[in-house]
């Protein structure tokens, strides 16, 4: 499989899709990609499989053969499930070490459907803005309504707001809101949703690959921060439109959760704050969130408002805080 990847021409663009037990979604995403890839000479897609052990590799390989996609899609099975960053980096290492490495790398979720010109619009934007390091698409629901795709970096104040969910406090802390109002024009942003990010090759060469100590979540926040430290700004480019079937890959959906928040979410959050701000700042974010959450639950109890958070959220948050986990990342 590795030899097959090395033989491909991805001098213009490499698209990386990480599959983990979502073969049907991955195949649908590839189907939407076909006309986009055919419009970009020197483009190739690599699907890495994070040791799904559910028949994903066979199903995706069969779809590639049946649809005659082998000229533009390669499948790279991996020997373990190392997470989102691990799955992307496996393909990135091969491509960046190639004699003609790609000009751009598109990190694309398997739970996406690319609209016509969704790819070419991103490439055109980057070609026209050579100092921009990363560009993200407008993500949409199936009905065309937009999702938040461009964000501010999380902070003490955003963690307080996240815990409280209190109207007047949210208005006071508007400048620190992680998910600002969705805009219709291209704009600079702190970080982009990892569901669809086009990255200039030089960003990886100067800022490094994705941090594999994040299993899932916060890796794109961290990567955008590292890129900006090296002088590569992130931009939101809504002329590129991509449907994102939220939560289909991770299992974390917007409706009332019935399962506890996964351990790796807490590990990633803690790692992000400790790595980028230090233990003291991370401890303050934990205190702000927990204080805000307790105040909110007290308010909700008085009003009889149901709790729409995952089960045992506060206890899980406390047991994964820096006070108990220290600087463990």
LINKACOR-V831589 format. One record per residue. N is the residue number from 0. PHI is phi in degrees with one decimal (999 if undefined). PSI is psi in radians with two decimals (none if undefined). BURIAL is I if it has 24 or more other C-alpha atoms within 12 Angstrom, else O. Layout:
# LINKACOR-V831589
N|PHI|PSI|BURIAL, N|PHI|PSI|BURIAL
This chain:
# LINKACOR-V831589
0|999|-0.68|O, 1|-65.3|-0.73|O, 2|-59.6|-0.66|O, 3|-63.1|-0.73|O, 4|-63.4|-0.77|I, 5|-64.7|-0.42|I, 6|-80.8|-0.19|O, 7|-84.5|2.74|I, 8|-97.0|1.86|I, 9|-124.8|0.63|I, 10|-64.9|-0.48|I, 11|-90.6|-0.77|I, 12|-155.2|2.34|I, 13|-114.5|2.24|I, 14|-105.1|2.25|I, 15|-116.4|2.18|I, 16|-120.9|2.19|I, 17|-99.9|2.07|I, 18|-102.0|2.36|I, 19|-142.9|1.73|I, 20|59.3|0.57|I, 21|-132.2|0.93|I, 22|-62.9|-0.68|I, 23|-65.2|-0.72|I, 24|-64.1|-0.73|I, 25|-61.6|-0.75|I, 26|-65.2|-0.72|I, 27|-63.6|-0.67|I, 28|-65.1|-0.75|I, 29|-60.7|-0.70|I, 30|-61.4|-0.70|I, 31|-71.0|-0.44|I, 32|-78.5|-0.43|I, 33|-50.8|-0.95|I, 34|-64.6|-0.49|O, 35|-68.8|-0.78|I, 36|-66.0|-0.69|I, 37|-64.4|-0.38|I, 38|-86.6|-0.06|O, 39|-124.5|1.68|I, 40|-58.1|2.46|O, 41|77.6|0.46|I, 42|-113.0|2.52|I, 43|-149.5|2.62|I, 44|-111.8|2.34|I, 45|-118.8|2.16|I, 46|-100.2|2.01|I, 47|-95.1|2.48|I, 48|-115.5|2.12|I, 49|-82.2|1.00|I, 50|51.4|0.94|I, 51|-60.3|-0.66|I, 52|57.1|0.57|O, 53|-130.2|0.29|O, 54|87.4|0.08|O, 55|-56.8|-0.80|I, 56|-60.7|-0.79|I, 57|-65.2|-0.72|O, 58|-66.3|-0.77|I, 59|-69.0|-0.72|I, 60|-61.5|-0.70|I, 61|-65.4|-0.69|O, 62|-66.5|-0.68|I, 63|-61.9|-0.77|I, 64|-68.9|-0.78|O, 65|-62.9|-0.68|O, 66|-94.1|0.07|O, 67|57.7|0.83|O, 68|-96.7|-0.02|I, 69|-62.5|-0.33|I, 70|-73.4|-0.32|I, 71|-132.4|0.00|I, 72|-128.6|2.33|I, 73|-122.2|2.57|I, 74|-111.6|2.26|I, 75|-124.0|1.63|I, 76|-69.9|2.40|I, 77|-108.7|2.80|I, 78|-88.4|-0.06|O, 79|-159.2|2.89|O, 80|-95.3|1.63|I, 81|-94.8|0.07|I, 82|101.5|-3.12|I, 83|-65.2|-0.85|I, 84|-63.5|-0.75|I, 85|-58.4|-0.81|I, 86|-64.7|-0.68|I, 87|-69.4|-0.78|I, 88|-63.2|-0.53|I, 89|-58.2|-0.75|I, 90|-76.7|-0.63|I, 91|-63.6|-0.71|I, 92|-60.5|-0.73|I, 93|-64.0|-0.84|I, 94|-66.9|-0.75|I, 95|-70.7|-0.37|I, 96|-91.6|-0.02|O, 97|-70.7|2.74|O, 98|-57.4|-0.62|O, 99|-124.0|1.43|O, 100|-65.1|2.72|I, 101|-68.5|2.57|I, 102|-69.3|-0.68|I, 103|-130.7|2.63|I, 104|-125.0|2.24|I, 105|-106.9|1.98|I, 106|-88.4|2.04|I, 107|-130.5|2.28|I, 108|-69.2|2.67|I, 109|-71.8|-0.39|I, 110|-92.3|0.81|I, 111|-129.1|2.67|I, 112|-127.9|2.09|I, 113|-85.9|2.17|I, 114|-69.9|2.73|I, 115|-52.0|2.35|O, 116|68.6|0.17|I, 117|-61.9|-0.63|I, 118|-82.8|-0.87|I, 119|-61.5|-0.56|I, 120|-64.9|-0.67|I, 121|-66.7|-0.78|I, 122|-62.9|-0.78|I, 123|-58.7|-0.74|O, 124|-61.2|-0.80|I, 125|-68.0|-0.65|I, 126|-61.5|-0.65|O, 127|-81.8|-0.23|O, 128|-130.2|1.32|O, 129|-66.1|-0.24|O, 130|-91.7|-0.13|O, 131|-80.8|2.34|I, 132|-92.9|-0.60|I, 133|-139.7|2.48|I, 134|-134.8|2.37|I, 135|-116.9|2.62|I, 136|-80.7|2.85|I, 137|-76.2|2.03|I, 138|-90.6|2.46|I, 139|-132.9|2.75|I, 140|-80.1|3.00|O, 141|-59.8|-0.51|O, 142|-84.5|0.06|O, 143|91.8|-0.13|O, 144|-70.8|2.49|O, 145|-77.9|2.64|I, 146|-107.0|2.79|I, 147|-67.9|2.25|I, 148|-128.5|-0.34|I, 149|-122.3|2.32|I, 150|-136.7|2.85|I, 151|-94.5|2.71|I, 152|-64.7|2.47|I, 153|-66.4|2.65|I, 154|-149.7|3.12|I, 155|-52.2|-0.81|I, 156|-73.8|-0.60|I, 157|-70.0|-0.56|I, 158|-69.3|-0.66|I, 159|-61.6|-0.80|I, 160|-63.7|-0.70|I, 161|-61.5|-0.70|I, 162|-71.3|-0.72|I, 163|-75.0|-0.84|I, 164|52.2|0.82|I, 165|-115.0|2.19|O, 166|-50.2|-0.95|O, 167|-69.9|-0.55|O, 168|-68.4|-0.72|O, 169|-58.4|-0.71|I, 170|-66.8|-0.67|O, 171|-66.5|-0.58|O, 172|-99.8|0.38|I, 173|-55.9|-0.61|O, 174|-68.0|-0.30|O, 175|-108.3|0.14|I, 176|-60.8|2.20|I, 177|-65.7|-0.71|I, 178|-109.8|1.52|I, 179|-69.9|2.96|I, 180|-55.3|2.51|O, 181|-72.3|2.33|O, 182|-111.0|2.87|O, 183|-105.2|-0.11|O, 184|-112.4|2.70|O, 185|-60.5|2.45|I, 186|-156.3|2.73|I, 187|-73.0|2.61|I, 188|-149.2|2.88|I, 189|-73.4|-0.88|I, 190|-149.6|2.85|I, 191|-124.0|2.63|I, 192|-60.4|2.35|I, 193|-72.2|-0.01|I, 194|-68.7|-0.48|I, 195|-158.4|1.72|I, 196|-132.7|2.20|I, 197|-96.2|2.21|I, 198|-121.0|2.33|I, 199|-71.2|2.42|I, 200|-53.4|-0.71|I, 201|-61.4|-0.39|I, 202|-63.3|-0.80|I, 203|-65.8|-0.60|I, 204|-70.3|-0.48|I, 205|-103.3|-0.61|O, 206|-99.0|-0.21|I, 207|90.9|3.08|I, 208|-80.0|3.14|I, 209|-64.7|2.55|I, 210|-78.2|1.95|I, 211|-76.8|-0.05|I, 212|-77.2|-0.18|I, 213|-89.8|2.09|I, 214|-74.9|-0.86|I, 215|-160.5|2.51|I, 216|80.8|2.45|I, 217|73.6|-0.16|I, 218|-67.5|-0.62|I, 219|-74.8|-0.53|I, 220|-62.7|-0.84|I, 221|-64.0|-0.76|I, 222|-63.4|-0.75|I, 223|-63.3|-0.65|I, 224|-66.0|-0.76|I, 225|-63.8|-0.69|I, 226|-62.9|-0.76|I, 227|-67.5|-0.56|I, 228|-61.5|-0.50|O, 229|-92.9|0.14|O, 230|91.2|0.30|O, 231|-109.0|1.77|I, 232|-71.9|2.73|I, 233|-104.1|2.44|I, 234|-130.5|2.55|I, 235|-94.1|2.19|I, 236|-122.1|1.47|I, 237|-69.5|-0.14|I, 238|-66.9|-0.32|I, 239|-92.3|2.15|I, 240|-119.5|2.28|I, 241|-138.6|2.24|I, 242|-75.0|2.31|I, 243|-122.4|2.01|I, 244|-83.7|1.46|I, 245|-54.8|2.29|I, 246|81.5|-0.08|O, 247|-68.9|-0.52|O, 248|-83.2|-0.73|I, 249|-91.9|-0.42|I, 250|87.7|-0.10|O, 251|-93.4|1.89|O, 252|-112.0|2.91|O, 253|-77.6|-0.38|O, 254|-72.5|3.05|O, 255|-55.2|2.03|O, 256|-71.5|2.51|O, 257|-106.9|-0.20|O, 258|-113.0|2.69|O, 259|-64.6|2.64|O, 260|-62.5|2.37|I, 261|-65.4|2.61|I, 262|-55.5|-0.67|O, 263|-66.3|-0.43|I, 264|-65.2|-0.80|I, 265|-65.2|-0.73|I, 266|-60.3|-0.74|I, 267|-68.5|-0.75|I, 268|-60.5|-0.81|I, 269|-62.7|-0.76|I, 270|-61.2|-0.73|I, 271|-59.5|-0.85|I, 272|-71.5|-0.71|I, 273|-66.4|-0.78|I, 274|-63.6|-0.76|I, 275|-95.3|-0.32|I, 276|-131.9|-0.19|O, 277|93.1|2.89|O, 278|-64.5|-0.76|I, 279|-62.1|-0.80|O, 280|-63.5|-0.74|I, 281|-60.6|-0.70|I, 282|-63.5|-0.68|I, 283|-65.8|-0.70|I, 284|-64.1|-0.66|I, 285|-63.7|-0.78|I, 286|-62.9|-0.78|I, 287|-61.0|-0.79|I, 288|-64.0|-0.83|I, 289|-66.1|-0.71|I, 290|-63.0|-0.78|I, 291|-62.2|-0.73|I, 292|-65.2|-0.73|I, 293|-65.1|-0.71|I, 294|-62.7|-0.74|O, 295|-64.0|-0.77|I, 296|-64.7|-0.62|I, 297|-64.2|-0.79|O, 298|-60.8|-0.79|O, 299|-64.3|-0.64|O, 300|-65.7|-0.69|O, 301|-66.0|-0.70|O, 302|-84.7|-0.20|O, 303|75.2|0.44|O, 304|-81.3|2.30|O, 305|-69.2|2.67|O, 306|-87.8|2.07|O, 307|-101.1|0.27|O, 308|-89.9|2.86|I, 309|-59.4|2.69|O, 310|-58.2|2.51|O, 311|57.6|0.51|O, 312|-61.7|-0.81|I, 313|-63.8|-0.80|I, 314|-62.9|-0.70|O, 315|-65.9|-0.68|I, 316|-63.8|-0.82|I, 317|-62.5|-0.78|I, 318|-68.5|-0.30|O, 319|-108.4|0.17|I, 320|-74.3|2.89|I, 321|-67.2|-0.32|I, 322|-67.5|-0.53|O, 323|-103.6|-0.50|O, 324|-98.5|-0.21|O, 325|64.6|-2.36|O, 326|-95.0|0.21|I, 327|-57.8|2.33|O, 328|-118.1|none|I
